[in-house]
Amino acid sequence: MSELQLKILHTLIEYSDFQRNPNGESTLKLTAADRYAGPMDEKQMIDFLEREKVMMRLGMIDEDGYPMVHPVWFAYEDGSLWAVVERTSRKARVLRKNTKVYFTIDKSAYPPKGVRGRGSALLIEDDSLALKVTKKHLLKYHGTIDDDYARGFLDSPHELVIVKVSPIYLATWDYARTRHPTVP
């Protein structure tokens, strides 16, 4: 393991909300995302996931074996990524059959940075939790829960299912901390 990978491992592995095995060791796999971009440390990664108004691209494999990638709003909390989809949507049907997912959350404006990873998706059918997560999404991406657009989502939590993504692998990059020898 490289020095960079060890640094990432030591900064993120201690984050207590990640999955742990029976011996108390983290099961989260970490790697550097790009050899030229510097990684985000734990605090920077969490800040990015909580504050940036960027969508998560959630990848899954459909029933015919083809990859599907859908942009979704998300909230980061307790070491997990929380999304909401319609209960009868194709995304929900696919995730009920195969819980393995890959995701990327990135900002392309210069300097680009982001988080990508692999994880397991759990679908939770709970109207009150769907309402709570939807409110978080609306406040993060729309800025309010008090207009007609927001009420359209908030009036129908019974039509929604929560997708809780538990990461088992994460990689971060931040080109503001470039390591490329030709970039100042």
C-alpha positions in Angstrom: 0.0 0.0 0.0 1.4 3.4 -1.0 2.0 6.2 1.5 -0.9 8.1 0.1 -3.3 5.2 0.5 -2.1 4.7 4.1 -2.7 8.4 4.8 -6.2 8.2 3.4 -6.8 5.0 5.3 -5.7 6.5 8.6 -7.8 9.7 8.2 -11.0 7.9 7.2 -10.9 4.5 8.8 -11.5 6.0 12.3 -14.8 7.5 11.2 -17.0 5.5 13.6 -20.1 5.3 11.5 -18.5 3.1 8.8 -19.1 -0.6 8.9 -16.9 -2.7 11.1 -16.3 -6.4 11.3 -16.7 -8.5 14.5 -13.2 -7.6 15.5 -14.0 -3.9 15.4 -12.0 -3.3 12.3 -13.4 -1.2 9.5 -14.6 -3.1 6.4 -14.3 0.1 4.3 -11.9 -0.1 1.4 -10.1 3.1 0.6 -8.0 4.2 -2.3 -6.6 7.3 -3.9 -8.9 8.3 -6.8 -6.3 10.0 -9.0 -2.5 10.1 -8.8 -2.4 13.8 -9.7 -5.1 15.1 -7.5 -4.7 15.3 -3.8 -7.2 13.4 -1.7 -9.6 15.1 0.7 -9.1 14.4 4.3 -12.1 13.1 6.4 -13.3 16.6 7.4 -13.1 17.9 3.8 -14.9 14.9 2.4 -17.7 15.1 4.9 -18.0 18.9 4.3 -18.1 18.3 0.6 -20.8 15.6 0.9 -23.0 17.7 3.3 -22.7 21.1 1.6 -22.1 20.9 -2.1 -25.3 21.0 -4.2 -24.2 18.3 -6.5 -26.2 15.2 -7.4 -25.1 11.6 -6.8 -24.9 9.5 -9.8 -26.1 6.1 -8.6 -25.1 3.1 -10.7 -26.7 -0.3 -10.6 -27.1 -3.4 -12.8 -30.6 -4.0 -14.3 -32.4 -7.3 -14.6 -30.9 -7.8 -18.1 -27.3 -7.2 -16.9 -27.0 -3.7 -18.3 -25.6 -0.8 -16.2 -28.0 1.9 -15.2 -26.9 5.3 -13.9 -29.4 7.7 -12.4 -28.8 11.2 -10.9 -30.4 11.5 -7.5 -30.5 14.0 -4.7 -28.8 12.7 -1.6 -28.0 13.6 2.0 -24.9 12.4 3.8 -25.5 11.4 7.4 -24.2 8.8 9.8 -21.6 7.5 7.3 -24.3 6.7 4.7 -25.7 8.3 1.6 -29.5 8.8 1.7 -31.6 9.1 -1.4 -35.4 8.9 -2.1 -37.0 7.3 -5.1 -40.6 6.4 -6.1 -41.6 3.0 -4.7 -42.7 1.8 -8.1 -39.8 3.2 -10.1 -37.5 1.1 -12.1 -34.6 2.2 -9.8 -36.5 0.7 -6.8 -37.3 -2.5 -8.7 -33.7 -3.0 -9.8 -32.3 -2.3 -6.3 -34.8 -4.7 -4.7 -33.2 -7.5 -6.8 -29.5 -6.4 -6.7 -28.3 -4.2 -3.8 -24.8 -3.6 -5.2 -24.2 0.0 -6.3 -21.5 2.3 -7.5 -21.7 6.0 -7.1 -19.9 9.2 -7.9 -20.5 12.7 -6.4 -18.4 15.3 -8.1 -18.1 18.9 -8.9 -16.7 19.6 -12.4 -16.1 23.4 -12.0 -12.5 24.1 -11.6 -10.9 22.8 -9.5 -12.8 19.5 -9.8 -13.2 17.4 -6.8 -15.4 14.5 -5.7 -16.0 11.2 -4.0 -16.7 7.9 -5.6 -17.3 4.5 -4.2 -19.0 1.2 -4.1 -21.6 0.1 -1.6 -24.7 -1.7 -0.7 -28.2 -0.2 -1.0 -31.0 -0.9 1.5 -34.5 0.1 0.6 -36.6 1.3 3.5 -40.3 1.8 3.2 -41.1 4.2 6.0 -43.3 7.3 5.3 -42.1 9.4 8.2 -38.4 8.7 7.4 -39.1 9.4 3.7 -40.6 12.7 4.7 -37.6 13.6 6.8 -35.1 12.7 4.1 -37.1 14.5 1.4 -37.2 17.7 3.6 -33.4 17.5 3.9 -33.1 17.1 0.1 -35.4 20.0 -0.6 -33.6 22.3 1.8 -30.2 21.3 0.4 -31.1 21.5 -3.3 -34.1 23.8 -3.5 -33.6 26.0 -0.5 -37.1 25.8 0.9 -39.9 23.4 1.9 -42.5 26.1 1.7 -43.6 26.4 -2.0 -45.7 24.4 -4.4 -42.7 22.6 -5.9 -41.7 21.3 -2.4 -45.2 20.5 -1.3 -45.5 18.3 -4.4 -42.9 16.0 -2.8 -43.9 16.4 0.8 -47.6 15.6 0.1 -46.9 12.0 -1.1 -44.3 10.3 1.2 -46.4 7.1 0.8 -45.2 7.0 -2.8 -41.5 7.1 -1.9 -38.9 4.6 -0.7 -35.6 5.5 0.9 -32.4 4.2 -0.6 -29.7 4.0 2.1 -26.3 3.5 0.5 -23.6 2.1 2.9 -20.2 2.6 1.4 -17.7 -0.2 1.5 -15.1 1.6 -0.7 -14.4 5.3 -1.1 -12.0 7.4 -3.1 -11.7 11.2 -3.1 -9.9 13.7 -5.3 -9.4 17.4 -5.2 -7.5 19.2 -7.9 -7.0 22.2 -5.7 -4.3 20.0 -4.2 -2.8 18.8 -7.4 0.4 16.7 -7.3 1.1 16.9 -11.0 4.7 18.1 -11.4 3.8 20.5 -14.3 0.8 22.2 -12.6 1.7 25.2 -10.3 
